Amino acid sequence: VQLQASGGGLVQPGGSLRLSCAASGSIFNRMGWYRQAPGKQREWVAAITTVGRTNYADSVKGRFTISRDNAENRVSLQMNSLKSEDTAVYYCNAVSLDGMSYWGKGTQVTVSS
């Protein structure tokens, strides 16, 4: 199983970024994103199921949108109205049908003027 994330970078406050994660090697039920800021524990950001049911952390609700392409086994995270507190390493996560959890390498998102 491989998860390859892309799309991180540096953006000014109020700006937007789109993260994408390509998964391969299994069929995944739940896919999502987590993030880890410096000195903090990894936290859940958003998740989406095979049928498109989504959930968001309160801190990103209304600003981030998670989407999924089942045919390509790809999950994306559109991040708008970014704040400095969104600065973190973002990790893609996928849970297979047998309950195994897989992680991609993180991608850095820095929100700074």
C-alpha positions in Angstrom: 0.0 0.0 0.0 1.2 3.4 -0.9 -0.1 6.9 -0.2 1.5 9.8 -2.0 0.5 13.3 -0.9 1.2 16.5 -2.7 0.2 20.1 -2.9 1.7 21.7 0.2 3.5 25.0 0.2 3.7 28.5 1.5 0.6 30.7 1.4 -0.4 34.0 2.9 -3.1 34.2 5.5 -6.5 34.2 3.8 -5.1 32.2 0.8 -5.9 28.8 -0.5 -4.1 25.5 -1.1 -5.3 22.1 -2.4 -3.8 18.9 -1.1 -4.1 15.7 -3.0 -3.3 12.1 -2.0 -3.1 9.2 -4.4 -3.5 5.8 -2.8 -2.7 2.4 -4.3 -2.5 -1.2 -3.3 -5.9 -1.8 -1.6 -9.5 -0.7 -1.5 -10.1 1.9 1.1 -13.2 2.6 3.1 -12.4 5.8 4.9 -9.9 8.3 3.7 -8.9 11.5 5.4 -6.3 14.0 6.5 -4.5 14.7 9.8 -2.1 17.4 10.7 0.7 18.0 13.1 1.9 21.4 14.1 5.3 21.9 15.7 5.3 20.9 19.3 1.8 19.5 19.1 0.2 16.1 18.7 -1.2 14.9 15.4 -4.8 15.9 15.1 -7.6 14.8 12.8 -8.7 17.3 10.2 -11.3 15.7 7.9 -12.5 12.4 6.6 -14.7 11.0 3.8 -16.2 7.6 3.3 -16.6 5.6 0.1 -20.2 6.9 -0.3 -19.0 10.5 0.2 -20.0 11.1 3.8 -17.8 13.8 5.2 -16.7 15.0 8.6 -14.6 17.9 9.7 -12.8 19.1 12.8 -14.5 22.2 14.2 -11.4 24.2 13.6 -11.6 23.8 9.8 -15.4 23.5 9.3 -16.6 25.9 6.6 -13.1 26.5 5.3 -11.8 23.1 4.2 -13.5 20.7 1.8 -12.6 17.1 1.4 -13.4 15.2 -1.7 -12.7 11.8 -3.2 -12.3 10.1 -6.5 -13.1 6.5 -6.0 -12.1 5.5 -9.5 -8.6 6.9 -9.0 -8.4 6.1 -5.3 -7.6 9.8 -4.6 -8.6 12.1 -1.8 -8.2 15.9 -1.9 -8.4 18.6 0.6 -9.3 22.1 -0.6 -8.2 24.6 2.1 -9.6 28.2 1.9 -9.3 31.1 4.2 -6.1 29.7 5.6 -4.9 31.0 9.0 -1.5 30.9 10.6 -2.7 28.2 13.0 -3.3 25.9 10.0 0.5 25.7 9.6 1.4 22.1 10.0 2.6 18.9 8.3 -0.5 17.4 6.7 -0.8 13.6 6.5 -3.0 11.5 4.3 -4.7 8.5 5.9 -6.6 5.6 4.5 -8.4 2.7 6.2 -8.8 -0.4 4.2 -11.9 -2.7 4.2 -10.2 -5.0 6.7 -9.5 -2.1 9.1 -5.9 -1.5 8.5 -4.8 2.1 8.7 -2.2 3.5 6.3 -0.3 6.8 6.3 1.4 8.8 3.7 4.4 10.9 4.1 3.5 14.4 5.2 3.4 17.5 3.2 4.2 20.9 4.7 1.7 23.7 4.8 2.9 27.0 6.0 0.6 30.0 6.3 2.6 33.2 6.8 2.9 36.7 5.5 
